Amino acid sequence: FSEAIDSVLQKGDVLVLESGPGRVLTSLGRLQATCRPHHSFHTSLPHPREDTPDDEHALATLGQLWQEGVSYDPAAYYAGERRRRVPLPTYPFERRRYWIEPQPLDASASALLPASKVHDVDRWLYLPSWRQTAPASPSPVDAAQHAPEQWLLFVPEEGPAAQLADDLAAAGHAVVAVHADPSCRQLEVVEGHPWRAYRFAPDQDGHYVSLLAELEAQGVRPDRIVYAWTTPAEDAASQPVSARHASVFRRIPALIRVGWHSVLQENRALTLDLGTPGLYDDGVSAIVPESYALAGLSLVVPQELPDLHVRCLDMASVPRSAWLAELVAPPDRARFVAYRGARRWVRSYEPVPSSERSGLIRPQGTYLITGGLGDVGLLLARHLVREFAANVVLMSRSEVPHREAWEALRHDSSDPWLRRRIEGLRRIEEAGGQPMVVVGDVGSEQDVRRVLSEARDRFGRVDGVLHAAAVSGAASSERTLDALTLDDVHEQFYAKVQGARALAAALRGADLDVCVLFSAIAAVLGGLGFGAYAPANA
């Protein structure tokens, strides 16, 4: 192939068209010693990693060839296609206006919308904070003061949350309680209660379908759903991260389908309260990472399902009266609520002043950046090189061609991902750096240790780590809740969560100046299609 393509390229102004999917041959052609800037390479079909439809790619290539002087027969392109004219009914031009005028925002909503971009950098940064508010009334009698509602409780069979069924039923509410039992082979009816109770295996999707069918048969349309099956902190720490997140994300979408089905049936609002123990980091109580994942998911759910109101409740080790009072109290705007003893806390964000240089970055230091060839990783690397003359080690799952091939590949329109990475590396070099690119899997402790060892061999030490690995732009970061799969969850959590765990293990005992974990604004704001992306970043 090398001798053949060399012979073609030596003929002068040559246009090369690769027939078939991918760009292997055109990439090899650009690497030939006889390849010159005036040689033009094109592909007829997209690479398997590209999302571009085949016909769209072929038309784009045809247009590029036409721009370069290649003639083609339009009639031949459309040969064999048939057009059918469909007459449409006419209508009178009555000049009636049917435009829907925008509704003015109320004062509270308009206050949340800035009139323009804030240019003062000191006003850009915020920290999550918890502020104390008045607790809900502790009297169980308050539950009876509300109109009877239908409650669907996913609660353990023991503890304060389990006793909610007794209190709600005593106050005149209709209650259905569902208990988790991994050994169940099917949906089971639990006898001995004055309300309906069921038991099933929470990781079996079919059991949720059976529950939904049973609720429909009984005419149950929940007004309120309480999910309190979250894993206790002491149990969560002993489980592998993949199993823990798979367990949570098998349950929640199925649970949402049950609740949303109820909303669709009667076109009304529904409240979903998620038990999230360990969400409020008070410096004493153990935190539960799964609760933070649920908090991220709770932002996305009401954005995709507007009639479903979602709250996160950190009610660890509180009496049953506090549970009941919080649930039946008139709702406020708080979406994240925590109780510590009798004190109620709600999450907010407080502004903090920015500092251009915190002193954590060492001049001429060495920094490992995971996800180093991503847009964020390349931006961080260029900043460290330009501002601190730092050595940067870029860890990535993907390889980069040898430096000698960069100039030719910069103009490769068939692989925008590679072109953008090469351009980012060139900018780091222009800033005075010599980036070290190392291929490795950030989720593998062994790979992380190897990359750290190679960095120390070259630069003598590693002063800091910036964990910027992420999966963005993939289907898993754009999947709506009704289409979300476990594979999507694994893909998003692997880079962020498993990567952080691998780094923690490999860096144990290391003397670092700084270690920074990067998240995304979706962890605070949610977003449509971010059912896996937002929780992974939260």
C-alpha positions as CSV (number, residue, x, y, z in Angstrom):
1,F,0.0,0.0,0.0
2,S,2.8,2.4,0.9
3,E,4.5,2.1,-2.5
4,A,1.2,2.4,-4.3
5,I,0.0,5.5,-2.6
6,D,3.5,7.1,-3.0
7,S,3.2,6.6,-6.7
8,V,-0.2,8.2,-6.7
9,L,0.9,11.2,-4.6
10,Q,3.9,11.9,-6.9
11,K,1.6,12.6,-9.8
12,G,1.0,16.2,-8.4
13,D,-2.4,17.6,-7.5
14,V,-4.2,14.5,-6.4
15,L,-7.6,14.0,-4.8
16,V,-7.8,10.8,-2.8
17,L,-11.3,9.3,-2.0
18,E,-11.4,6.3,0.4
19,S,-14.3,4.0,-0.5
20,G,-16.1,2.4,2.5
21,P,-16.5,3.2,6.2
22,G,-13.7,4.8,8.2
23,R,-10.5,6.7,7.4
24,V,-7.7,4.1,7.9
25,L,-6.4,4.4,4.4
26,T,-6.6,8.2,4.2
27,S,-4.8,8.5,7.6
28,L,-2.0,6.3,6.3
29,G,-1.8,8.3,3.1
30,R,-1.3,11.5,5.0
31,L,1.6,9.9,6.8
32,Q,3.6,9.2,3.6
33,A,6.7,11.1,3.0
34,T,5.5,12.2,-0.4
35,C,2.3,13.8,1.1
36,R,2.1,17.5,0.6
37,P,-0.4,20.2,1.8
38,H,-2.0,20.4,-1.7
39,H,-3.0,16.8,-1.6
40,S,-6.6,16.3,-0.7
41,F,-8.0,13.3,1.2
42,H,-11.7,12.4,1.5
43,T,-13.8,9.6,2.9
44,S,-17.1,8.3,1.5
45,L,-18.6,7.1,4.8
46,P,-18.1,8.2,8.4
47,H,-15.9,6.5,11.0
48,P,-17.9,4.1,13.3
49,R,-17.2,6.4,16.2
50,E,-19.0,9.3,14.5
51,D,-22.7,9.9,14.8
52,T,-23.1,11.5,11.4
53,P,-25.6,9.6,9.2
54,D,-24.1,7.9,6.1
55,D,-26.0,9.9,3.6
56,E,-25.2,13.2,5.3
57,H,-21.5,12.4,5.3
58,A,-21.6,11.3,1.6
59,L,-23.3,14.5,0.6
60,A,-20.7,16.6,2.6
61,T,-17.9,14.7,0.8
62,L,-19.6,15.3,-2.6
63,G,-19.8,19.0,-1.8
64,Q,-16.1,19.1,-0.9
65,L,-15.1,17.4,-4.1
66,W,-17.3,19.7,-6.1
67,Q,-15.6,22.7,-4.5
68,E,-12.3,21.3,-5.6
69,G,-13.4,21.1,-9.2
70,V,-14.7,17.5,-9.4
71,S,-17.7,17.3,-11.7
72,Y,-20.6,14.9,-11.0
73,D,-24.0,14.0,-12.5
74,P,-26.8,15.2,-10.3
75,A,-29.3,13.2,-12.3
76,A,-27.4,10.0,-11.6
77,Y,-27.3,10.7,-7.9
78,Y,-31.1,10.9,-7.7
79,A,-31.7,8.1,-10.3
80,G,-34.4,5.7,-9.3
81,E,-36.1,7.9,-6.8
82,R,-39.8,8.8,-7.2
83,R,-41.6,11.9,-6.2
84,R,-45.3,12.0,-5.4
85,R,-47.2,15.3,-5.4
86,V,-49.6,15.5,-2.5
87,P,-52.2,18.3,-2.8
88,L,-53.0,20.2,0.4
89,P,-56.4,21.8,1.2
90,T,-56.6,25.6,0.8
91,Y,-57.6,28.0,3.5
92,P,-59.0,31.6,3.6
93,F,-56.6,34.4,4.5
94,E,-58.8,35.8,7.3
95,R,-56.0,37.8,8.9
96,R,-56.8,36.5,12.4
97,R,-53.9,36.5,14.9
98,Y,-53.3,33.3,16.9
99,W,-50.0,34.3,18.4
100,I,-49.5,33.2,22.0
101,E,-48.3,36.1,24.0
102,P,-45.6,35.4,26.6
103,Q,-46.8,35.5,30.2
104,P,-45.0,38.0,32.5
105,L,-42.9,36.5,35.2
106,D,-43.8,37.1,38.8
107,A,-41.5,39.0,41.1
108,S,-39.9,36.0,42.7
109,A,-39.1,34.3,39.4
110,S,-37.8,37.5,37.7
111,A,-35.5,38.1,40.7
112,L,-33.7,34.8,39.9
113,L,-32.8,35.9,36.3
114,P,-29.9,38.3,36.0
115,A,-30.3,41.1,33.6
116,S,-26.9,40.5,32.0
117,K,-23.7,38.7,32.5
118,V,-21.9,39.5,35.8
119,H,-18.5,40.7,34.8
120,D,-17.1,40.9,38.4
121,V,-15.1,37.7,38.8
122,D,-15.4,38.0,42.6
123,R,-19.1,37.4,42.2
124,W,-18.7,34.2,40.2
125,L,-17.9,31.6,42.9
126,Y,-20.3,30.0,45.4
127,L,-20.0,27.3,48.0
128,P,-22.8,24.9,49.0
129,S,-24.0,25.8,52.5
130,W,-26.7,24.7,54.9
131,R,-28.8,27.2,56.9
132,Q,-31.0,26.4,59.8
133,T,-34.7,26.9,59.5
134,A,-37.7,26.3,61.8
135,P,-38.5,22.6,62.1
136,A,-41.8,21.3,61.0
137,S,-44.4,20.8,63.8
138,P,-43.5,17.6,65.7
139,S,-47.2,16.8,66.6
140,P,-48.6,13.7,64.8
141,V,-52.0,15.3,65.1
142,D,-51.0,17.7,62.3
143,A,-51.3,14.8,59.9
144,A,-55.0,14.6,60.5
145,Q,-55.5,18.3,59.6
146,H,-54.7,17.6,56.0
147,A,-57.1,16.1,53.5
148,P,-56.7,12.4,53.2
149,E,-54.1,11.4,50.6
150,Q,-52.9,8.2,49.1
151,W,-49.3,7.4,50.2
152,L,-47.0,4.9,48.6
153,L,-44.1,4.1,51.0
154,F,-40.9,2.3,50.0
155,V,-39.6,1.7,53.5
156,P,-37.7,-0.9,55.5
157,E,-39.7,-3.2,57.7
158,E,-38.2,-1.7,60.9
159,G,-37.1,1.7,62.1
160,P,-38.7,5.2,62.2
161,A,-39.3,5.3,58.4
162,A,-41.2,2.0,58.7
163,Q,-43.4,3.3,61.4
164,L,-44.7,6.1,59.1
165,A,-47.4,3.7,57.8
166,D,-48.8,3.4,61.3
167,D,-48.9,7.2,61.9
168,L,-50.3,8.1,58.4
169,A,-53.0,5.4,58.7
170,A,-53.9,6.6,62.2
171,A,-54.4,10.1,60.7
172,G,-56.8,8.9,58.1
173,H,-54.6,8.6,55.1
174,A,-54.6,5.6,52.7
175,V,-51.3,3.8,52.8
176,V,-49.5,1.2,50.7
177,A,-46.1,0.1,52.1
178,V,-43.5,-1.8,50.0
179,H,-40.6,-3.6,51.7
180,A,-37.4,-4.8,50.1
181,D,-36.4,-8.5,50.2
182,P,-33.7,-9.6,47.7
183,S,-34.7,-13.2,48.1
184,C,-38.2,-12.7,46.8
185,R,-38.9,-14.3,43.5
186,Q,-42.1,-12.4,42.9
187,L,-44.3,-9.7,44.3
188,E,-45.6,-10.9,47.7
189,V,-48.5,-9.6,49.8
190,V,-47.7,-9.0,53.5
191,E,-50.5,-9.8,55.9
192,G,-51.1,-8.5,59.4
193,H,-51.4,-4.7,58.7
194,P,-54.4,-2.5,58.5
195,W,-53.1,-1.2,55.2
196,R,-51.8,-2.8,52.1
197,A,-48.2,-4.1,52.3
198,Y,-46.1,-5.8,49.7
199,R,-42.6,-7.3,49.5
200,F,-40.3,-7.8,46.5
201,A,-36.7,-7.8,45.3
202,P,-35.8,-4.2,44.6
203,D,-33.3,-5.0,41.8
204,Q,-35.8,-6.9,39.7
205,D,-37.4,-4.6,37.2
206,G,-40.3,-7.1,36.6
207,H,-41.4,-6.7,40.3
208,Y,-42.1,-3.0,39.7
209,V,-44.2,-3.9,36.7
210,S,-46.1,-6.4,38.9
211,L,-46.5,-3.7,41.6
212,L,-47.9,-1.2,39.1
213,A,-50.4,-3.8,37.8
214,E,-51.5,-4.5,41.4
215,L,-51.9,-0.9,42.2
216,E,-54.0,-0.4,39.1
217,A,-56.2,-3.4,39.9
218,Q,-56.8,-2.0,43.4
219,G,-57.5,1.5,42.1
220,V,-54.5,3.1,43.9
221,R,-53.4,6.5,42.5
222,P,-50.6,7.7,44.8
223,D,-50.5,11.4,45.8
224,R,-47.3,11.0,47.7
225,I,-44.4,8.6,47.2
226,V,-41.7,8.2,49.9
227,Y,-38.5,6.3,48.9
228,A,-36.4,5.3,51.9
229,W,-34.5,2.3,50.7
230,T,-31.2,4.1,50.5
231,T,-28.1,2.2,51.7
232,P,-26.8,3.0,55.3
233,A,-23.4,4.5,55.4
234,E,-21.8,1.5,57.1
235,D,-23.2,-0.9,54.5
236,A,-22.4,1.3,51.5
237,A,-18.7,1.5,52.4
238,S,-18.3,-2.2,52.1
239,Q,-19.9,-2.6,48.6
240,P,-18.1,-2.2,45.3
241,V,-18.9,1.1,43.7
242,S,-20.3,-0.5,40.6
243,A,-22.7,-2.7,42.6
244,R,-23.8,0.2,44.8
245,H,-24.7,2.6,42.0
246,A,-26.2,-0.2,39.9
247,S,-28.5,-1.0,42.8
248,V,-29.7,2.6,43.2
249,F,-30.1,3.2,39.5
250,R,-32.1,0.1,38.9
251,R,-34.6,1.2,41.5
252,I,-35.1,4.9,40.9
253,P,-36.1,4.9,37.1
254,A,-38.5,2.1,37.8
255,L,-39.9,4.0,40.8
256,I,-40.3,7.1,38.7
257,R,-42.2,5.1,36.1
258,V,-44.6,4.0,38.8
259,G,-45.1,7.6,40.0
260,W,-45.3,9.2,36.6
261,H,-47.8,6.6,35.4
262,S,-50.1,7.8,38.2
263,V,-49.6,11.4,37.1
264,L,-50.5,10.6,33.5
265,Q,-53.6,8.7,34.6
266,E,-55.2,11.7,36.4
267,N,-53.2,14.7,35.1
268,R,-52.2,15.9,38.5
269,A,-49.1,16.8,40.5
270,L,-47.2,14.2,42.5
271,T,-44.6,14.5,45.2
272,L,-41.7,12.1,45.5
273,D,-39.6,12.3,48.7
274,L,-36.2,10.6,48.5
275,G,-34.5,9.5,51.7
276,T,-30.9,10.5,51.4
277,P,-29.0,9.8,54.6
278,G,-25.6,11.4,54.9
279,L,-26.3,14.2,52.5
280,Y,-25.6,16.9,55.0
281,D,-21.9,16.8,55.8
282,D,-21.8,18.2,59.3
283,G,-18.3,17.0,60.1
284,V,-19.6,14.3,62.4
285,S,-22.1,12.1,60.6
286,A,-20.9,9.7,57.9
287,I,-21.6,10.8,54.4
288,V,-23.2,8.4,51.9
289,P,-22.0,8.9,48.3
290,E,-25.2,7.3,46.9
291,S,-27.2,10.1,48.5
292,Y,-25.2,12.7,46.5
293,A,-26.0,10.7,43.4
294,L,-29.7,10.7,44.2
295,A,-29.5,14.5,44.9
296,G,-28.1,14.9,41.4
297,L,-30.8,12.8,39.9
298,S,-33.5,14.7,41.8
299,L,-32.6,17.8,39.9
300,V,-33.2,16.1,36.5
301,V,-36.4,14.3,37.3
302,P,-38.7,17.4,37.7
303,Q,-37.1,18.9,34.6
304,E,-38.1,16.0,32.4
305,L,-41.3,15.3,34.3
306,P,-42.6,18.7,35.3
307,D,-45.6,17.5,37.3
308,L,-43.4,15.4,39.6
309,H,-42.0,17.4,42.6
310,V,-38.9,15.8,44.1
311,R,-37.3,16.5,47.5
312,C,-34.3,14.9,49.2
313,L,-34.6,14.3,53.0
314,D,-31.6,13.5,55.2
315,M,-33.4,12.1,58.2
316,A,-30.8,9.9,59.7
317,S,-31.4,8.9,63.3
318,V,-34.4,11.1,63.9
319,P,-37.6,10.1,65.7
320,R,-40.7,9.1,63.8
321,S,-42.4,12.3,64.8
322,A,-39.9,14.3,62.9
323,W,-40.4,12.1,59.8
324,L,-44.1,12.5,60.0
325,A,-44.1,16.3,60.7
326,E,-41.7,17.0,57.8
327,L,-43.8,15.0,55.3
328,V,-47.2,16.3,56.2
329,A,-46.2,20.0,56.8
330,P,-47.2,22.5,54.2
331,P,-44.5,22.4,51.5
332,D,-41.9,25.1,51.2
333,R,-39.4,25.7,48.3
334,A,-36.6,23.7,50.0
335,R,-35.6,20.7,47.8
336,F,-32.8,19.5,50.1
337,V,-33.7,19.1,53.8
338,A,-31.6,17.6,56.6
339,Y,-32.4,17.0,60.3
340,R,-29.8,16.8,63.0
341,G,-31.6,16.1,66.2
342,A,-34.5,18.6,66.4
343,R,-32.8,21.1,64.1
344,R,-33.8,21.5,60.5
345,W,-31.4,22.5,57.8
346,V,-31.9,23.4,54.1
347,R,-29.2,23.6,51.5
348,S,-28.3,26.9,49.8
349,Y,-25.3,28.5,48.1
350,E,-23.2,31.3,49.5
351,P,-21.0,33.6,47.5
352,V,-17.3,33.4,48.2
353,P,-14.6,35.9,47.0
354,S,-12.2,34.6,44.3
355,S,-8.5,34.5,44.6
356,E,-6.3,34.6,41.6
357,R,-3.5,32.7,43.3
358,S,-4.1,30.6,46.4
359,G,-0.5,29.5,46.8
360,L,-1.4,25.8,46.2
361,I,0.3,25.7,42.8
362,R,4.0,25.4,42.9
363,P,6.0,27.2,40.2
364,Q,7.7,24.7,37.9
365,G,5.9,21.9,39.7
366,T,4.6,18.7,38.1
367,Y,0.9,18.0,37.8
368,L,-1.0,14.9,36.7
369,I,-4.2,15.7,34.8
370,T,-6.7,12.9,34.3
371,G,-8.8,13.3,31.2
372,G,-5.8,15.3,30.0
373,L,-6.8,15.3,26.3
374,G,-10.3,16.5,27.0
375,D,-11.2,20.1,26.5
376,V,-11.0,20.9,30.3
377,G,-7.8,18.9,30.7
378,L,-6.0,20.8,27.8
379,L,-7.3,24.1,29.1
380,L,-5.9,23.4,32.6
381,A,-2.6,22.2,31.2
382,R,-2.1,25.3,29.1
383,H,-2.9,27.6,32.1
384,L,-0.5,25.8,34.4
385,V,2.3,26.0,31.8
386,R,1.6,29.7,31.0
387,E,1.2,30.9,34.5
388,F,3.5,28.6,36.5
389,A,5.9,27.1,34.0
390,A,4.6,23.7,35.2
391,N,5.3,20.2,33.9
392,V,2.0,18.6,32.9
393,V,1.3,14.9,32.6
394,L,-1.8,14.2,30.6
395,M,-3.4,10.9,31.3
396,S,-5.9,9.8,28.7
397,R,-7.6,6.6,27.4
398,S,-6.7,7.6,23.8
399,E,-3.4,7.7,22.0
400,V,-2.0,10.7,20.1
401,P,0.1,10.2,16.9
402,H,3.8,11.0,17.0
403,R,4.7,14.6,17.0
404,E,6.0,14.3,13.4
405,A,2.5,13.6,12.1
406,W,0.7,16.5,13.8
407,E,1.1,19.0,11.0
408,A,-0.6,16.8,8.5
409,L,-3.3,15.7,10.9
410,R,-4.2,19.3,11.9
411,H,-6.0,19.6,8.5
412,D,-7.7,16.2,8.8
413,S,-11.4,17.1,8.5
414,S,-12.5,13.5,8.9
415,D,-11.5,13.4,12.7
416,P,-12.5,16.6,14.5
417,W,-11.8,14.9,17.9
418,L,-8.1,14.2,17.0
419,R,-7.7,17.6,15.3
420,R,-8.9,19.4,18.4
421,R,-6.5,17.5,20.7
422,I,-3.5,18.1,18.5
423,E,-4.4,21.8,18.4
424,G,-4.6,21.8,22.2
425,L,-1.2,20.2,22.6
426,R,0.3,22.7,20.1
427,R,-1.0,25.6,22.2
428,I,0.6,24.1,25.3
429,E,3.9,23.9,23.4
430,E,3.4,27.5,22.3
431,A,3.0,28.5,26.0
432,G,6.4,27.0,26.6
433,G,5.5,23.5,27.8
434,Q,6.4,20.0,26.8
435,P,3.3,18.0,27.6
436,M,3.8,14.3,28.6
437,V,0.9,12.2,27.2
438,V,0.4,8.8,28.9
439,V,-2.2,6.3,27.9
440,G,-4.0,4.8,30.9
441,D,-7.4,3.8,32.4
442,V,-8.2,6.2,35.2
443,G,-10.5,3.6,36.8
444,S,-7.6,1.2,37.2
445,E,-5.5,1.6,40.3
446,Q,-2.7,-0.3,38.5
447,D,-2.7,2.1,35.5
448,V,-2.8,5.1,37.8
449,R,0.2,3.8,39.7
450,R,2.1,3.2,36.5
451,V,1.4,6.7,35.2
452,L,2.5,8.3,38.5
453,S,5.7,6.2,38.3
454,E,6.4,7.3,34.8
455,A,5.8,10.9,35.7
456,R,8.2,10.7,38.7
457,D,10.8,9.0,36.5
458,R,10.8,11.9,34.1
459,F,10.2,14.9,36.4
460,G,11.5,13.6,39.7
461,R,8.2,14.2,41.6
462,V,4.4,14.8,41.3
463,D,3.2,17.9,43.2
464,G,-0.5,17.7,42.4
465,V,-3.3,15.8,40.7
466,L,-6.3,17.3,38.8
467,H,-9.0,14.7,38.2
468,A,-10.8,16.1,35.2
469,A,-11.7,12.8,33.5
470,A,-15.3,12.7,32.3
471,V,-17.6,11.3,29.6
472,S,-19.4,14.1,27.9
473,G,-20.9,14.2,24.4
474,A,-21.7,10.5,24.5
475,A,-25.2,9.0,24.3
476,S,-25.0,8.2,28.1
477,S,-24.8,12.0,28.8
478,E,-27.9,12.8,26.7
479,R,-30.3,9.9,27.6
480,T,-33.7,10.8,29.0
481,L,-34.9,8.9,32.0
482,D,-37.3,6.7,30.1
483,A,-34.4,5.4,28.0
484,L,-31.7,5.3,30.7
485,T,-29.8,2.0,31.0
486,L,-27.4,0.5,33.4
487,D,-24.7,0.7,30.8
488,D,-25.2,4.5,30.6
489,V,-24.8,4.7,34.4
490,H,-21.7,2.6,34.4
491,E,-20.1,4.7,31.7
492,Q,-20.7,8.0,33.5
493,F,-19.8,6.7,37.0
494,Y,-16.7,4.9,35.9
495,A,-14.6,7.9,34.9
496,K,-15.8,10.2,37.7
497,V,-16.4,7.9,40.7
498,Q,-14.3,4.8,40.0
499,G,-11.5,7.1,38.8
500,A,-11.6,9.0,42.1
501,R,-11.4,5.8,44.0
502,A,-8.5,4.5,42.0
503,L,-6.6,7.8,42.5
504,A,-7.3,7.7,46.2
505,A,-5.8,4.2,46.5
506,A,-2.8,5.0,44.3
507,L,-2.1,8.3,46.1
508,R,-2.4,6.9,49.6
509,G,0.6,8.2,51.5
510,A,1.8,10.5,48.7
511,D,3.0,14.0,49.6
512,L,0.9,16.3,47.4
513,D,0.4,20.0,47.5
514,V,-3.0,19.8,46.0
515,C,-5.6,17.3,44.7
516,V,-8.6,18.7,42.8
517,L,-11.7,16.8,41.7
518,F,-13.6,18.5,38.9
519,S,-17.4,18.3,38.6
520,A,-19.9,19.9,36.2
521,I,-22.6,22.6,36.6
522,A,-25.1,19.8,35.9
523,A,-24.5,18.6,39.5
524,V,-26.1,21.9,40.6
525,L,-28.6,22.7,37.9
526,G,-29.4,19.3,36.4
527,G,-30.4,19.3,32.8
528,L,-32.5,17.4,30.3
529,G,-31.0,14.1,29.4
530,F,-28.5,14.2,32.3
531,G,-30.1,11.3,34.3
532,A,-26.7,9.6,34.6
533,Y,-24.4,12.6,33.9
534,A,-25.6,14.8,36.7
535,P,-25.5,12.1,39.5
536,A,-22.0,11.1,38.5
537,N,-20.8,14.6,38.8
538,A,-22.7,15.2,42.1
